[in-house]
């Protein structure tokens, strides 16, 4: 298996009637790491993945897998494995027969089917009809299908959906092991907490274009900024000491304050000098969800009302 293959998306533009789905989408997915692909509903994620796989044609730009268009790939499952819709199954067909049919179309053997069944943890249920599978079991079946050709590139759309806690722990480790083998792994998901624990890199999109393309650690650091988390039972007194020194103090719930504009050491020194009690002063630990919300604030197309008012 070559580790040089990757996904390259360059200047994709796509309209569906008057609606602009892609507006110059460009990014790359490197081998040996998990790249999260995230954005609000309507941001262009699914359309981009469909263009990469030749299911939709772009109006402009191109998408390549291993340096070649998908349509030019002979036995494409040996180049890229994809899970776009776990429900796209013939319900009356037994799960193993579904995989055998796919394998036969690619010149693969029944032995390879049995190997991916074991990798996906479906050995005890593989002879059941797919229509009786839970969503989590269908996700595992879709992942098994994506692995049939032992591809160097994998594209998975919402692979965490429907998995129980054991399944989520399994897929985290499984995706990491695939990247450790040198594969390029693109994962689209709305579950920021799972990507924070899984992905190495993040491509954030909105309104058909890339908003951010950076490492997860870099995004978290940028989001945390110079903020400090302060726990104190004397919030008003703390604010009266810190704000004259140039800080912005925001209550974030209970006895917790967020302090911006002062280093941790300076906050401790000021509070101690004025005998303001506190139980914690620490650099703010940002989450990927915070980073995502800040980046996509202006890219959300469908926003619900926060109370009884109308949705905007």
C-alpha positions in Angstrom: 0.0 0.0 0.0 1.4 3.4 -1.0 1.3 6.2 1.5 1.7 9.0 -1.0 -1.9 9.1 -2.0 -4.0 12.0 -0.7 -7.1 14.0 -1.5 -6.6 17.3 -3.3 -9.5 19.8 -3.8 -8.8 22.8 -5.9 -11.1 25.7 -6.6 -14.4 23.7 -6.7 -17.5 25.7 -7.7 -20.9 24.2 -7.9 -24.4 25.5 -8.3 -27.8 23.8 -7.9 -30.0 26.2 -9.8 -29.7 29.6 -8.0 -28.1 28.0 -4.9 -24.3 28.2 -4.6 -23.1 24.9 -3.0 -19.4 25.4 -3.5 -17.7 28.7 -3.9 -14.0 28.0 -4.6 -13.5 25.1 -2.2 -9.8 24.2 -1.9 -7.9 22.0 0.6 -5.8 18.9 0.8 -5.9 15.8 3.0 -2.4 14.6 3.8 -1.4 10.9 4.4 -0.7 9.7 7.9 -3.2 11.9 9.7 -6.9 12.2 10.4 -8.4 15.4 8.9 -11.8 16.5 10.3 -14.1 18.1 7.7 -16.6 20.3 9.6 -19.1 23.1 9.0 -22.7 24.1 9.5 -25.6 22.5 7.6 -25.5 23.7 4.0 -21.8 24.5 4.1 -20.9 22.2 1.2 -19.4 19.2 2.9 -21.5 16.5 1.3 -21.3 18.1 -2.1 -17.5 18.3 -1.9 -17.3 14.6 -0.9 -19.7 13.7 -3.8 -17.5 15.6 -6.2 -14.4 13.9 -5.0 -16.1 10.5 -5.6 -17.4 11.5 -9.0 -21.0 11.4 -7.9 -21.5 15.1 -8.7 -19.6 17.1 -11.4 -18.1 20.5 -10.4 -18.9 23.5 -12.6 -15.3 24.6 -12.1 -12.1 23.3 -10.4 -11.1 19.7 -9.8 -10.7 17.1 -7.1 -8.1 14.4 -7.2 -7.4 11.2 -5.3 -3.8 10.2 -5.4 -3.2 12.7 -8.1 -5.9 11.4 -10.4 -9.6 12.1 -10.9 -11.8 9.4 -9.4 -13.4 8.6 -12.7 -10.0 7.5 -14.1 -9.3 5.0 -11.3 -9.4 1.4 -12.2 -10.9 -0.7 -9.3 -11.5 2.5 -7.3 -12.0 0.7 -4.0 -8.3 -0.1 -4.0 -7.6 3.7 -4.1 -10.3 5.3 -1.9 -12.8 3.8 0.5 -15.9 5.8 1.4 -18.8 5.8 3.7 -21.3 8.5 2.8 -24.7 7.0 3.7 -24.8 4.0 6.1 -28.5 3.5 5.3 -27.8 2.9 1.5 -28.3 -0.9 1.8 -30.7 -3.4 0.3 -32.5 -4.4 3.4 -33.4 -7.9 2.3 -29.8 -8.8 1.4 -27.6 -10.4 4.1 -24.8 -8.2 5.2 -22.1 -10.6 4.1 -23.6 -10.9 0.7 -23.6 -7.1 0.4 -19.8 -7.2 1.0 -19.3 -10.1 -1.4 -21.2 -8.3 -4.1 -18.9 -5.2 -3.7 -15.8 -7.4 -3.5 -16.7 -9.3 -6.7 -17.1 -6.0 -8.5 -13.6 -5.1 -7.6 -12.0 -8.5 -8.2 -11.5 -9.1 -4.5 -11.9 -12.5 -2.7 -14.3 -13.8 -0.1 -11.2 -14.1 2.2 -10.9 -10.3 2.0 -14.5 -9.9 3.0 -14.0 -12.0 6.1 -11.0 -9.9 7.0 -12.8 -6.6 7.0 -15.8 -8.2 8.8 -13.5 -9.0 11.7 -11.8 -5.6 11.6 -15.3 -4.0 11.9 -16.3 -6.3 14.7 -19.3 -7.8 12.8 -18.3 -11.4 12.9 -21.3 -12.5 15.1 -24.0 -10.7 13.0 -22.6 -10.7 9.5 -25.1 -13.3 8.2 -28.1 -11.3 9.3 -30.2 -9.3 6.8 -29.0 -5.7 6.6 -32.6 -4.5 7.2 -32.4 -5.8 10.7 -29.2 -3.9 11.5 -29.2 -1.0 14.0 -27.7 2.3 12.8 -24.4 1.6 14.7 -24.2 -1.9 13.0 -24.8 -0.3 9.6 -22.0 2.2 10.3 -19.7 -0.7 11.0 -20.8 -2.4 7.8 -20.2 0.7 5.8 -16.7 1.0 7.3 -16.0 -2.7 6.4 -17.1 -1.9 2.8 -14.8 1.1 2.7 -11.9 -1.1 3.8 -12.4 -3.8 1.2 -9.8 -2.7 -1.3 -7.2 -1.9 1.5 -7.2 1.7 0.2 -4.6 4.4 1.1 -7.4 7.0 1.3 -10.6 6.9 3.4 -13.6 9.3 3.4 -16.1 8.8 6.2 -19.2 11.0 6.6 -20.5 11.1 10.2 -19.0 7.7 11.2 -19.8 8.3 14.9 -23.5 8.5 14.4 -25.5 5.7 16.0 -22.6 4.1 17.8 -22.9 3.2 21.5 -20.1 4.3 23.9 -18.1 1.1 23.2 -18.5 1.7 19.5 -17.2 5.3 19.8 -14.2 4.2 21.7 -13.6 1.5 19.1 -13.8 3.9 16.1 -11.5 6.5 17.7 -8.8 3.9 18.1 -9.5 2.4 14.7 -9.2 5.7 12.9 -6.0 6.4 14.6 -4.6 3.0 13.6 -5.5 3.6 10.0 -3.7 7.0 10.0 -0.7 5.4 11.8 -0.5 3.0 8.8 0.1 6.0 6.6 -3.5 6.4 5.2 -5.1 9.7 4.5 -8.4 9.8 6.5 -11.1 12.5 5.9 -13.8 12.5 8.5 -16.9 14.7 8.3 -18.7 15.1 11.6 -20.8 17.4 13.7 -19.4 15.9 17.0 -16.6 18.3 17.9 -15.8 16.5 21.1 -15.1 13.3 19.1 -12.9 15.1 16.6 -11.0 16.9 19.4 -10.0 13.4 20.7 -9.4 11.9 17.2 -8.4 14.4 14.5 -4.9 15.8 13.9 -6.1 18.5 11.4 -9.3 20.4 10.8 -10.8 21.9 7.6 -13.6 24.2 8.6 -16.0 25.3 5.8 -18.9 27.6 5.5 -21.1 28.9 2.6 -19.1 26.7 0.1 -15.6 27.8 1.0 -12.8 27.1 3.5 -12.9 29.2 6.6 -9.9 27.6 8.4 -7.4 24.9 7.5 -5.1 24.2 10.5 -4.0 21.7 13.1 -6.3 21.0 16.0 -3.7 22.1 18.5 -3.2 25.3 16.6 -6.9 26.1 16.6 -7.3 25.3 20.3 -4.4 27.6 21.1 -5.7 30.4 19.0 -9.2 30.1 20.6 -7.8 30.1 24.2 -5.8 33.2 23.5 -4.7 35.0 26.7 -7.8 34.1 28.6 -7.5 32.9 32.2 -10.1 30.8 34.2 -10.6 32.2 37.7 -12.6 30.5 40.4 -13.5 32.8 43.3 -16.4 33.3 45.8 -15.6 37.1 45.6 -16.4 37.8 42.0 -17.2 41.5 42.4 -14.1 42.1 44.4 -11.9 40.3 41.9 -13.4 42.3 39.0 -12.8 45.6 40.9 -9.1 44.6 41.3 -8.5 43.2 37.8 -10.4 45.6 35.5 -8.4 48.7 36.5 -5.3 46.7 35.5 -6.6 46.3 32.0 -8.5 43.0 32.2 -11.9 42.1 30.8 -13.8 40.0 33.4 -16.8 37.9 32.4 -18.9 35.7 34.6 -19.2 32.2 33.1 -21.4 30.5 35.7 -21.3 29.8 39.4 -18.1 31.0 41.0 -16.2 31.0 37.7 -14.9 34.0 35.8 -13.0 34.3 32.5 -10.3 37.0 32.6 -8.9 38.4 29.3 -6.0 40.7 28.9 -3.8 39.6 31.8 -1.3 36.8 32.1 -2.0 34.1 34.8 0.9 35.2 36.9 -0.3 38.8 36.9 -3.9 37.8 37.9 -2.5 35.8 40.9 -0.2 38.7 42.0 -3.1 41.3 41.8 -5.6 39.1 43.7 -3.0 38.1 46.4 -1.9 41.7 46.9 -5.5 42.7 47.7 -6.3 39.5 49.7 -9.1 38.5 47.3 -9.7 34.8 47.8 -9.6 32.3 44.9 -9.4 28.6 44.5 -8.1 28.4 40.9 -6.3 30.6 38.4 -5.3 28.7 35.2 -4.9 29.3 31.5 -8.2 28.8 29.7 -8.5 25.4 28.2 -10.4 25.9 24.9 -12.5 23.2 23.4 -12.8 22.4 19.7 -16.5 23.3 20.0 -15.6 26.8 21.1 -13.1 27.1 18.2 -15.7 25.9 15.7 -18.4 28.2 17.0 -16.1 31.2 16.7 -15.0 30.3 13.2 -18.5 29.6 11.8 -20.4 32.4 13.6 -21.0 34.2 10.3 -21.4 31.1 8.2 -24.5 29.6 9.7 -27.4 29.6 7.2 -30.1 28.0 9.4 -30.3 29.4 13.0 -33.1 28.5 15.4 -34.6 31.0 17.7 -33.2 31.0 21.3 -36.6 31.4 22.9 -40.2 31.6 21.6 -39.3 34.0 18.9 -39.2 33.3 15.2 -36.3 31.4 13.7 -34.1 33.7 11.7 
